[in-house]
Structure formats: C-alpha cells, structure tokens
C-alpha cells in the first residue's frame, strides 16, 4: 500500500530534530482528514488513560496492517472545526516520561510511544504522540484486548485482521544468514574444541564418544551454525578466527572494555572481537574483582566473597552478545567503574520491560538473533527460559548488594545495565533481607526507592500500607521506621525536608528582614531550596512553596502585593 502524503512529508523531516520541522509536519498532517493511522483529539485539559491505551492499540495495529512504521495521535486540535485549541495534558517532560513508563505496563511486550513531542503553534501547546506499528506477526493489545479502527469508530480488532497480522512472517534472523565466502578455515580450532566441551556438558544424554566422532561440519550442523555446508553469521561471532569478523561488515562484532577512575577519566581500555566463546573470558579477566570481608551476625570470623558475583557479571556480558543488534554497527560497551560495572548493547529490550523479564512465566517468545541464541544455549552461555535476569537480581539480593539498574531506551535502541559491587547502606539491605515477609519484587522496589527511582503506583500503594515507604507519588521515601532501623535518619530528613511549621518561621524571618520591599517567590525559593524535600523536582518544590505561601496568606501572617510577598500589617493580624 502506498504511503499517505503526510507520511511522505514526515520522511522528509525524519532526520531533522528541530521543533520547526515537527511544526511543519503537524501542518502537513492536519491538512489531511483523520484516517486509520491518524487521530485528532481536543484533550484541552485531560484525557482518560484507558481510552488513550485503546487508541494506542488501534493505531499501532492499523499501522502494521498498512506497512507503516508508526501512526500519529494529536492532542490539542479540533478536527471537526479545523481549529487549534491547545492542550495542558501532562505538562512537563517528567510527566510525559512517566506516561511512557506507565503505558509500557499494559501493552504487548511493554511497547510504548516512540516519542511524545510537544510543540507550540499559534501560541498554543500541541502534543504529537508517535505510536510504533505493532511488530510483525504480533497483535498489539491494551490490557489484554486488541483494538482497531472502523472509520471514525474505535472497536475491538476483528478476527480477520488479527489473523492477517499473525500470519506475517517474523523479521528475518540476521545471525542465521549465510556468510557466502566463509569456510571452516575461518573458524578457530580452540574455540570449536571449547564449544564441543560445553555442548557435551549441556547435552549429557548424548554419549560423549558420539559427539567426539562427529566431524567439525557435523557438529556445526547439529548446533545450526552451518546450513547446507555454509557457515552462518552466528558461527563467525562465536567461533571465528581473529579478523574473520571482517566478513560480517558493515556489521560490528566487538566489545570495548574501559576502566575509569572516580573522576570518570579513562585509565585503560581494550577492544575485543571474535571468537566470543573465548574472548569473554579474556574480557572478564580484566575486571579488578576485589575480595571483600563480611562479618556474619554472632561471629568474630569474617566470611570472604568477591566484589562481583561470577555468574552475574558473565550473564550480563553474554546477554549483550546474544541480544546485540549487530546491524546498528555499534560496539558492545563494558565499563569498569569504582563500585559498579556498566554494560550497554544496541537494540531494543526484547521482553519490553524489566517487569516482563522478571515474571519468567515461560520462555521468551522470540529473539532478535535466534540462531546465535540457540548456539549459545548449546554452549552453556545463556538459557532461553528467561531465568538469567531474575537470577542476577536474586544473587545481588542474597549478597545484600544493590539490585542491577536497567536503562532501557527503545527510542535510541540501547539497553544498559549497572551491576553494583558494594552496598549503598549495609544496615538497610540487611534489614530487607532479614524481613522474611519481603519478596524479591519487594526488595527490587525498595532498592529503587533508595536510588531515587520511580516505581509503579500499585506497588507503591502496597508498600505504603505495609509501612515500608511514605510520601506521595512519584516521590516516595523509605519510612521513618526503616530509616531509624538502618541508621539513615540524615538521608531521611533531607528527603522529607523541614516540616511546614519551621519553613513558615523561616519565611517570616526573611520577610521581616526584607521590610517594606518584600520578596518575590524566586528569592524565597533560593533562600529555602536546600531545606525543601530533596526527593522532589525543582518544579514540584516551587509548587510546594507556592501552596505554603498561599496558606500563610490565608492565615493572615503574610500578604501579596503584585509579585512580592510582605509581612501582614499588625492590624491585619489582629483581624485574623
């Protein structure tokens, strides 16, 4: 099907990032009527979250059926009157980012908006939601239900359209493609020997003598690394000789290890290439994995353990190799920092969200590099039942170390993870571990609170009821009881800020010093900002201060003249 004019116009601007170009795109889109892949909503003040999800599902499915990469939902435009009305929906970058996160909890494979673009047209705010087409042969659902368009109506997607999507062939597996000019001579003999050894370990039911009798070609065929006598790209990645990765170009099969100091200056670095079945050990050998001493309760004799768990750091690197999008022509980055390891690979996060990855309800439905992943399973490098990530979290919890931090950016196509090699607060983590009512997911959520990260509202409500956290969304803190037990009262107090009564006294002192000149809100904020809740953004702190000043005005202690606040006159105070 041919692309609509508005999509052709978009393609003219796809490589440009300025607001002006999105404004031009908006003008192009509104010159056409609504369609199955374009929807306009006034949404001047608010819009139902569930309805937004239904439109996401519908537009995503319709874009897929029309062979488009994405669809558009526009807020702030009255299509019937052809009038720009503007919208205040989710004003602010933080609110839009939270919306993208919340959306991913209810869609198929954790999909969310590719972008949410605020622009200004004729002095009015417009929101442009860029909705990705559902992946090939996968129907996009919202809370378990697939939606579609029927003219201007929004309805459950009919069965024939669902079948049409499900009959689509998946995107071709890059790693399974044949390397035309590659031969057995391009493979490393030591790498093949190690692959055989690991294969026998994984497949214990097959007699070792039988595996030993297989020729190299038979062995590679059994592992699906050779097809009809031809080597796949996966074979080169795992078993190829040094420099054989040139046969994969323009794709890049490299891992860069970097050592940084406390100032983030590069101290050392090295590039590693194929065969990854061997070079993984060389990479991990670069890590300064210190031996730590821990004093168990009730004993004077310390236990020793490594700073980093061997399984965890190996699993994270293997995941990068298995799930890297090699077509992006990027290296895998492995950075050693004081106190943590940082891994980053190109490509979207296949499970969609970390929550999906931790659920482990069954094997992952599809893999970016299925051929490569199968071979890595044969060689005991990964598994395909989605246990690896959950085990990494469990290992960190049992070591009383912070949980891994995942940074998933599907827009930039990058997945990163931090593995911590020390405790943020030993008493806090011990407190969590010793509480036998806490699940792994509880510990993950409380760990996120410790780091100032956002957690799901339903989870937060549960933790609030159990007295483990306090505060208001999205800025929760550990509870006072937990703070006392883990000796974190200074951090707790800073996060909570001074109580309201003390803040009022400080405002009165400032205004008394200011005299008849008074003080603007900005000056008052500069005076108090270090005493306001540190877990709130500047915007939230300003709103909090604004409410405080209004409350003091209603109490009759201060008054507002123009943009300045002053102490109320004595006569005014008597009247109140």
C-alpha positions, 0 to 999 in steps of 0.5 A: 500500500502506498504511503499517505502524503503526510507520511511522505512529508514526515520522511522528509523531516525524519532526520531533522530534530528541530521543533520547526520541522515537527511544526511543519509536519503537524501542518502537513498532517492536519491538512489531511482528514483523520484516517486509520493511522491518524487521530485528532483529539481536543484533550484541552485539559485531560484525557482518560488513560484507558481510552488513550491505551485503546487508541494506542492499540488501534493505531499501532495495529492499523499501522502494521496492517498498512506497512507503516512504521508508526501512526500519529495521535494529536492532542490539542486540535479540533478536527471537526472545526479545523481549529487549534485549541491547545492542550495542558495534558501532562505538562512537563517532560517528567510527566510525559516520561512517566506516561511512557513508563506507565503505558509500557505496563499494559501493552504487548511486550511493554511497547510504548510511544516512540516519542511524545513531542510537544510543540507550540503553534499559534501560541498554543501547546500541541502534543504529537504522540508517535505510536510504533506499528505493532511488530510483525506477526504480533497483535498489539493489545491494551490490557489484554484486548486488541483494538482497531479502527472502523472509520471514525469508530474505535472497536475491538480488532476483528478476527480477520485482521488479527489473523492477517497480522499473525500470519506475517512472517517474523523479521528475518534472523540476521545471525542465521544468514549465510556468510557466502565466502566463509569456510571452516578455515575461518573458524578457530580450532580452540574455540570449536574444541571449547564449544564441543566441551560445553555442548557435551556438558549441556547435552549429557544424554548424548554419549560423549564418544558420539559427539567426539566422532562427529566431524567439525561440519557435523557438529556445526550442523547439529548446533545450526551454525552451518546450513547446507555446508555454509557457515552462518553469521552466528558461527563467525561471532562465536567461533571465528578466527581473529579478523574473520569478523571482517566478513560480517561488515558493515556489521560490528562484532566487538566489545570495548572494555574501559576502566575509569577512575572516580573522576570518570577519566579513562585509565585503560581500555581494550577492544575485543572481537571474535571468537566470543566463546573465548574472548569473554573470558579474556574480557572478564579477566580484566575486571579488578574483582576485589575480595571483600570481608563480611562479618556474619551476625554472632561471629568474630570470623569474617566470611570472604566473597568477591566484589562481583558475583561470577555468574552475574557479571558473565550473564550480563556480558553474554546477554549483550552478545546474544541480544546485540543488534549487530546491524546498528554497527555499534560496539558492545560497551563494558565499563569498569567503574569504582563500585559498579560495572556498566554494560550497554548493547544496541537494540531494543529490550526484547521482553519490553520491560524489566517487569516482563523479564522478571515474571519468567512465566515461560520462555521468551517468545522470540529473539532478535538473533535466534540462531546465535541464541540457540548456539549459545544455549548449546554452549552453556552461555545463556538459557532461553527460559528467561531465568538469567535476569531474575537470577542476577537480581536474586544473587545481588539480593542474597549478597545484600548488594544493590539490585542491577539498574536497567536503562532501557531506551527503545527510542535510541535502541540501547539497553544498559545495565549497572551491576553494583559491587558494594552496598549503598547502606549495609544496615538497610539491605540487611534489614530487607533481607532479614524481613522474611515477609519481603519478596524479591519484587519487594526488595527490587522496589525498595532498592529503587526507592533508595536510588531515587527511582520511580516505581509503579503506583500499585506497588507503591500503594502496597508498600505504603500500607505495609509501612515500608515507604511514605510520601506521595507519588512519584516521590516516595521515601523509605519510612521513618521506621526503616530509616531509624532501623538502618541508621539513615535518619540524615538521608531521611530528613533531607528527603522529607525536608523541614516540616511546614511549621519551621519553613513558615518561621523561616519565611517570616524571618526573611520577610521581616528582614526584607521590610517594606520591599518584600520578596518575590517567590524566586528569592524565597525559593533560593533562600529555602531550596536546600531545606525543601524535600530533596526527593522532589523536582525543582518544579514540584518544590516551587509548587510546594512553596507556592501552596505554603505561601498561599496558606500563610496568606490565608492565615493572615501572617503574610500578604501579596502585593503584585509579585512580592510577598510582605509581612501582614500589617499588625492590624491585619493580624489582629483581624485574623 
